[in-house]
Structures are given as structure tokens and as C-alpha cells.
Amino acid sequence: MVRKCMILGMAVLMCAPLSQARSHHPLFAPMPLTPQEQRLVQEAIAREKVTRQQVAKSTPVVQTYIQDMRPDLKLYQVPVDDQYMLGRVDFGKAFSADEYSMRNYADNSGKHHFFSGSLHFVSDMTRAFHLENSPTGFMAMMFIDPSGFDEQHYSFSFVRREFLGTVRTWVFDVEPKTKGPGRFLGRIWIEDQDGNIVRFNGTYINNPNSDISHYFHFDSWRMNVQPGVWAPAAVYVEDTLHDGPNHAQSLRGQTTYWGYSLKLPTSVSDAESMQIENAEDQSDNNADVSPLQAERAWVSQAEQNVLDRLTQAGLLAPPSDYDKILETVTNNIIISDNLQVPVDIHCRVLLTEPLESLAVGNTILLSKGLIDVLPNEESLAAVISFQLAQILMGHHIDTRYAFNDRLLFPDSATFQRILMSHTQNDDETAAKRAVDLFQHSYMKDRAAGVGVFLEQLEAREKALPALFTPRLGDGMMRPDGQPWLAALMQGAPKLDPDNLSQTAALPLNSRLKVDPWDDKVFQLNFKPAQLLNAGDKMPLEITPLYFRLQRYEQQTATAPAGANATVPPSAGAQAQPQ
């Protein structure tokens, strides 16, 4: 069978180099390390222990998204299946994980518990990364070897010096001295100031006695989130199985971490209050309120309670400069349509990958994944129009959330207890109003760009169900697979992968980056690269990671990337973040 073992319900695909990891013999004996190189390796070993201790005090959010790829004659390869998972990890509780899920978990007694989803989450993740026998589960993807990374178990060979962004590093090849299963085999990057490992790339040695337990290759990156703290930020996974000369199958996966400063509630009482930055009192204490104003204030109270709770759970980014970009587009629609709205419409960013949007009172939320793949400003305007229509038509948030006690529940229950999606009838009427708003807005002559984007979504919707399934709000597609805003596809040019001037949708991670410490989002700043062929487009696809690393002091001294950012440009060439 091609599929040897399951990875979150998908096949874990092996590649030829994995067999080399079982019996690795270097062609040449490594050169002895100089005293300076030896000292740096020893510092890295010591700092790795400190990093594990520092991270163990945190409860970060962990998001994993995986795409199963197949060869394509025109596009080189295309995704044909996907899986998604989101959870909170508590390293202080013997490495337990708390899953954000739309499902309930119960023990044999039928009672639900705060960590009732933990075993399910950890077991799935450990099976995914083939670490069933590791007491730390997939944390081994965050750390090189939690139990034995030292000179007694590993040998080190100096390779070169290299800059990763503005951080100068020393690169070493690492090889276990004893070929036991689960030992790391690959390359590490050590920053030259304090000896922290900022990147490691390779695989784990397989068990030669097992036909199904195979580790695949990964590239793990860290960021300087606080003075002296380099925390895991993301892991990229890729491997290929050659089932014949023309039947290569591969998978690409990405795990991202954020929310290191978040507190994991130990009981519902811990969720009673939180402090949100930049909060302003906009009430007028000198005036009475009418019944309609009271109704709107009641909705606003429910809105603020939900936004605070989503931020506390690590699902919603705190207010940022990028919100102003989204609000600029929103206000341009309101002004050009001559709309009369009683209050300001605000925008925020959901930190999750699935393509979704929602309106919480008078605040429009767009997921990071959706923002990342939007190819142009007109597509952003169309998506915002959909939620703006929901607000204008009175499809507001459930006002029961104005009672704060209704939001006192564990973070794991967020997707179960906060129900923000609209009914199908509400979405149908909002879609018609959104099309009318767009066609009378400042974007009315650029509907073609939206149409091509929707065509691309329609073409990939069946292959990527996890990416298109909303977790909290409204998805982009009707139940029948047609876009809600399909009316904007009329008159649009046909989707043409060979037309390099037509960019229907961007790859994932094309617009925003997240600070792993405090969850703030910033716009990426890179120069688009020229497209050479249809395969360079990679719409809605996972791509390799490459971070421009900076030290914490440099980050605080530099203006945020989104401070002077503009709205997304028109469709054109693109590049991955550097």
C-alpha cells in the first residue's frame, strides 16, 4: 500500500532520502572544530536547555495546516486534500494540549471536562509527526532533542557563516553518535551573540525494525520574542514518495505558534475580566438615550464582550495598524455608496488560516488566511462588502453575549459557545446587497478582478475542504460550492493559469506576519518577484518558510511593518516573504 500510516487522516508520504537516515555514513570524516566553534556549540547546548525552560512557562496557540499534493502537467503540483487543527498547549501540565474544536469530548460517564479534548489532540499530533513513543509529543519538532542534545550524543561539523535577515549565524551539521530511532540528523543555525539556535533543518532517524514508523523532513524557525528569548515560531514540513517514474506524491505542512504571553485559564473564573489596550470611552454622559440608541448600545456591549473574549483566547489579533488599512477600504465603500451609518465600522484580523469573515456588531473580522490570499484591493472590497451588508441589514450579533457570564468558558470551547455565522437566508440576502454595494462603489469598474478570484476559489474548493470550512463565521462558498458573490463573476475573464499577468489568488502567508509573543499582526514588506511560469502562481497553497530574523532590540527600534502600509495592490507578480 502507498499509504503506510495516517497523518491526521492523510497519508504520511516517505521519500528516498529517508532510507539514508537509517544507515547514515559520512563520506568524509568531519573536520575538528576550532576552539571558537567548540565554544559556540557548547553555548548552544546550554541555551537550548534554557529555551525549553522558558517556553515551558507559556501556553501558546498551535495551528497546523497540511496539504496533500499531486503532480500536475501545467502547474507542476496541485493540492488535492488538506487537514487543519488548532489548539492551546500547556507545557506546564506534562505537555498537554487543549483543542479548539467544534466537537465535544466526554469520558465514559458522559461528563465533559476542561481538558477533555487534550488526549485527542496530542494523539493526533504525535501520530502526525511519528512521535508516539516520545513523552513530549510534537514538541520534538520545536526542539532538536529534548532529552539528549549534547556532545555525548551528537557530533558537530562547521559548515559556514550565514546571515538570516539581520542576524549573523554559524551553521553546523549535526549527526547522532549512536543511530537510535528519533535522534535528530540535520543542520542548525546558531546566532553569534548569545549562542541561541534560531533554525534547525533535517529529520529524525527512523526505527529500522519498523515498516510504518517514518519521520519526514522539517524546517523549524524561531523568533526573538523577548530579550534573550528565541521561541519556536513555525515549522515547515515537506516530503515526497516516488511510487513510480510519474507518480510522485507529496505533502506540505505548516505549524505556527503564537500567543506566548497568553494566560491559560485554569477555571472559568479566570475569564471574568481582561484589559484591552487602546480602549476608549465613547459614551456621552450628558445626554439621555432613546430606545433605539439603547438597543444599539446593547448590541455594542455584546460586541465588545465577544471581541475581548476572542482576543483573550488568542484567536483575534489585538488592534493594529493593519486594521486601519481594512477600515480605509470599508470607509471608501461607505462614502462612494453614500451610505448613512450611525456609528463607525471597525475591522480586525482573526489569526486563523481558514477562509472566513464575520461581523461582530459593527466590527468586521477577516481571517489571516483570507487576507493572505486576496490578490488585489477589489477582492478585499468585495469581501468587506459582504459583511458590511450583514451590518446594514441588521444581521447583528446575538445580544445574549451582552451578559458577560455567557462568555465564561474555557478557551477550548470558543468555537462551540460563540456562534457567529449567519443563517443561509441571511447570507443570501446579504450577498445580493453586497453585490449592489460593490457595483455602486469606487470599485465598480474593477469587478473583473473579483470574478477571477472567485473562479479560483471555485476551482479549489473541493480539493481543500479544511481551508474553505469556516470555524467561527461565514465562509466564502454556498453549500452547493458556488461563491456567495457569484454575481460578480459575470463578465470576468476566464481563469487562465498560462496568463502570467493574471493572478487569481496568492499563496498562503503572502500578506501578514504575526508576532508570536503578543499576537500583533504586521504587513509583510517584500519586492514582488517576476513570474516565470504557471507553476509560480501557487494559489491558496502552502509554501516553504523563510523568515527575515531580527533581534528583539532591533524590532522595537524599527517602525512596525504596517505603519505606513497601503491597501493591497492590483493583481500582479508576487513573491514569498524574505
C-alpha positions, 0 to 999 in steps of 0.5 A: 500500500502507498499509504503506510500510516495516517497523518491526521487522516492523510497519508504520511508520504516517505521519500528516498532520502529517508532510507539514508537516515537509517544507515547514515555514513559520512563520506568524509570524516568531519573536520575538528572544530576550532576552539571558537566553534567548540565554544559556540556549540557548547553555548548552544547546548546550554541555551537550548536547555534554557529555551525549553525552560522558558517556553515551558512557562507559556501556553501558546496557540498551535495551528497546523495546516497540511496539504496533500499534493499531486503532480500536475502537467501545467502547474507542476503540483496541485493540492488535492486534500488538506487537514487543519487543527488548532489548539492551546498547549500547556507545557506546564501540565506534562505537555498537554494540549487543549483543542479548539474544536467544534466537537465535544469530548466526554469520558465514559460517564458522559461528563465533559471536562476542561481538558477533555479534548487534550488526549485527542489532540496530542494523539493526533499530533504525535501520530502526525509527526511519528512521535508516539513513543516520545513523552513530549509529543510534537514538541520534538519538532520545536526542539532538536532533542529534548532529552539528549542534545549534547556532545555525548550524543551528537557530533558537530561539523562547521559548515559556514557563516550565514546571515538570516535577515539581520542576524549573523549565524554559524551553521553546523551539521549535526549527526547522532553518535549512536543511530537510535530511532528519533535522534535528530540528523540535520543542520542548525543555525546558531546566532553569534551573540548569545549562542541561541539556535534560531533554525534547525533543518533535517529529520529524525532517524527512523526505527529500522525494525519498523515498516510504518514508523517514518519521520519526514523532513522539517524546517523549524524557525524561531523568533526573538520574542523577548530579550534573550528569548528565541521561541519556536515560531513555525515549522515547515514540513515537506516530503515526497514518495516516488511510487513510480517514474510519474507518480510522485506524491507529496505533502506540505505542512505548516505549524505556527505558534503564537500567543506566548504571553497568553494566560491559560485559564485554569477555571472559568473564573479566570475569564471574568475580566481582561484589559484591552489596550487602546480602549476608549470611552465613547459614551456621552454622559450628558445626554439621555438615550432613546430606545433605539440608541439603547438597543444599539448600545446593547448590541455594542456591549455584546460586541465588545464582550465577544471581541475581548473574549476572542482576543483573550483566547488568542484567536483575534489579533489585538488592534493594529495598524493593519486594521486601519488599512481594512477600515480605509477600504470599508470607509471608501465603500461607505462614502462612494455608496453614500451610505448613512451609518450611525456609528463607525465600522471597525475591522480586525484580523482573526489569526486563523488560516481558514477562509472566513469573515464575520461581523461582530456588531459593527466590527468586521473580522477577516481571517489571516488566511483570507487576507493572505490570499486576496490578490488585489484591493477589489477582492478585499472590497468585495469581501468587506462588502459582504459583511458590511451588508450583514451590518446594514441589514441588521444581521447583528450579533446575538445580544445574549453575549451582552451578559458577560457570564455567557462568555465564561468558558474555557478557551477550548470551547470558543468555537462551540459557545460563540456562534457567529455565522449567519443563517443561509437566508441571511447570507443570501440576502446579504450577498445580493446587497453586497453585490449592489454595494460593490457595483455602486462603489469606487470599485465598480469598474474593477469587478473583473478582478473579483470574478477571477478570484472567485473562479479560483476559489471555485476551482479549489474548493473541493480539493481543500475542504479544511481551508474553505470550512469556516470555524467561527463565521461565514465562509466564502462558498454556498453549500452547493460550492458556488461563491456567495458573490457569484454575481460578480463573476459575470463578465470576468475573464476566464481563469487562465493559469498560462496568463502570467499577468493574471493572478487569481489568488496568492499563496498562503502567508503572502500578506501578514506576519504575526508576532508570536509573543503578543499576537500583533499582526504586521504587513509583510514588506517584500519586492514582488518577484517576476513570474516565470511560469504557471507553476509560480502562481501557487494559489491558496497553497502552502509554501516553504518558510523563510523568515527575515530574523531580527533581534528583539532590540532591533524590532522595537527600534524599527517602525512596525511593518504596517505603519505606513502600509497601503491597501493591497495592490492590483493583481500582479507578480508576487513573491514569498516573504524574505 
